[in-house]
């Protein structure tokens, strides 16, 4: 249930909701903690009372002190060291009559000196004693206050009789603790002793903890709010903008998004925005290329199809053997042309799929080029007498970041193109040079007819082929494939005619790895 609720929330709401649950759990644990603090502090105080009471009772029994006013007063003065750190000690006889109370003794400060043998004190009148006792009430509940005698009655009737019994009294100004225990002599109850202490330090300790917890909660809440603002302002809103950007792309809407402002950021979101935008542009470029390619392919196929249709119609109406043979050759030529176009187009689609999966790595151009040149020499040297030679400028560092089989494809297509324009028994030169800009150049130079185009960039266009004597034998995609693969490697390609001799040259410049 909770997972379903959280799953449907935004990131900010999830963050706030989880923090709310965290605060709720911490708050409940804090309440339990504060409720247990006061009993523990009271228990610690009452433990001290119980020790004093037990020592007092032991001294009374050991000294065989009678529970009357005269003996208790002597006992108080003789054992004053027992009560020096206590606020008030009270004695009652078995009839619950007050027989001793440190608050009713006006002791001279010299009474606590070890050098004095005489202790001066004043016993207050009965009315004064009663007034003092009645003012020292213990609040058992918040509505009713009872006197010490009433507390003694409650103690006598309780199941805690015979054990120390602690009461607490909390007012606006004071927090008092009172501990009572009966005095048992020879198996008979002879009186009671009670200790009352001002325990404001307990209240102060609790208030200090409460204040600390409240301040901590406020600080944490402020930090969470600030973090929520930063999270929303600098992370969640940019992510929402990226989501809007992708939705607009998907829906082909022309609404503007502020992705440009995200791309200038120097953090991970800026890199993500730049990468997403680049990927989108690349996809759009591929889609556009695919659409243009399909259009061009349809256009290229339409011409041989029209020729096929015309030739087939004429073939049906003619009985001339020579003309029929000529028409059959036209039909065969057009079929081969269509087949070549479809085959090359299919190969380009396969190459694009493969390129999306292949990864660039550091490769050495020299052995790759030598391998392709050797393969072509083995075929065309014997077949047409064409000699392909390779040379470099003596460097050994020809490393680039690229795809090995695609480099092989580039060299093979360039050699195919040069061979198609070259006569038998001619030469083709492949040169590998590292120039001053640390770029690596590959040149393919032939001794053919050269380019007739003033703008040699035309030769890299799709389906372009300027071979009047070999019309239909080439699809015009070979150099276009080379251009696409060169662009993939962030390289440049150019074509020109040889200035001092017959033929043409094509040069590719790679960036050194």
C-alpha angles and dihedrals in degrees: 000000000000091000091054091051094049093043092061095050127093119250093259092049090047090052093049093043093051091048090049090054089047091052091047093054093044090048093053091048090048091053090052090047094051091047090054096044096070096049090048093050091046090049090053091051094045090051088062090048090052092052092051092046092050091048090047092050091047090052092048091051094042093049091041092232115183116228098244133111097257097050094040091052090052090046092052092052094044095047098037091133088071093063104034093109096042128090098216139359120190131190127199129184123228090274090057092249116150108248102162137016127165088214090062093054118086095202120192112237087239088065089082093053116105091214097063121086096182119069119196118209139155124222111217122226122268092254092049091048092050091048092052093046093049091051091055096071126160118223107224092174131007095256106045131047121196134189127249090260090056089050089051091053089051090048093050092051095044127093088241091071109132092029129084110273122200127202128186129211121194123186134162092270105027145034113203134186123202125188122192132190134168124240113233119195122182091342094308128105109240104169150318137262125203132187121202121190134180103239102183088137087070090056091044091051091050093046090048091054092046091050092049092049093047092048091047091049091050092048092048091047091051091048091050091049091049091047090048090053092049091045092051096040101044104025116018098044093049089049089050088051090053090050090051089048093053092045091052090050092048093047091043091234121158095218113136122239128191094243088126090065089051093050092061092060114108096214134084093278090055090052090047091050092048092047092047092048092047091048091049092049090048091051091047089049091051092047090050091047091049091050092047091044092052091048092049092046092052089049093049093047093047092067097056090041090055089048090049091051094049094045092048092050092049091045090059093052101045131078096182109118096210093047092047090051090050091049091049090053089051090050091049092047093051092047090052090049092052091046091050092050093050093045093050092044091050090050091052091052090050090049092052091051091048092047091056089058101038121090131215119246138170109278137171113237097202101072091040094054092043091053094052093045091051091051093051092045090054090056107036101032091068096030101049105000092247113151119206115196129189129203138164135198095254099265121127098201106086098141123147136164105256151111113277100213090047091054088051089051092051093052092044093052092047091050091047090052093048092047091051090057096040128091123230118280094024133124134249120194126205115193130189115198136170108210131203094270090062089251120136117226130199117196126190110194124183137180096229132118095289127220120315092194118099089207103051092188087081091074091069094056120109117271091000114145127157101193109121093173092049100039113165094012093096128047094211092235101104098086091036089058089049090052092051093049091047090052089050089059092048088245133131131235131198137173131209143158120258110260101208101033145019120289140042139268135211119202129196122193117204127189111246114244 
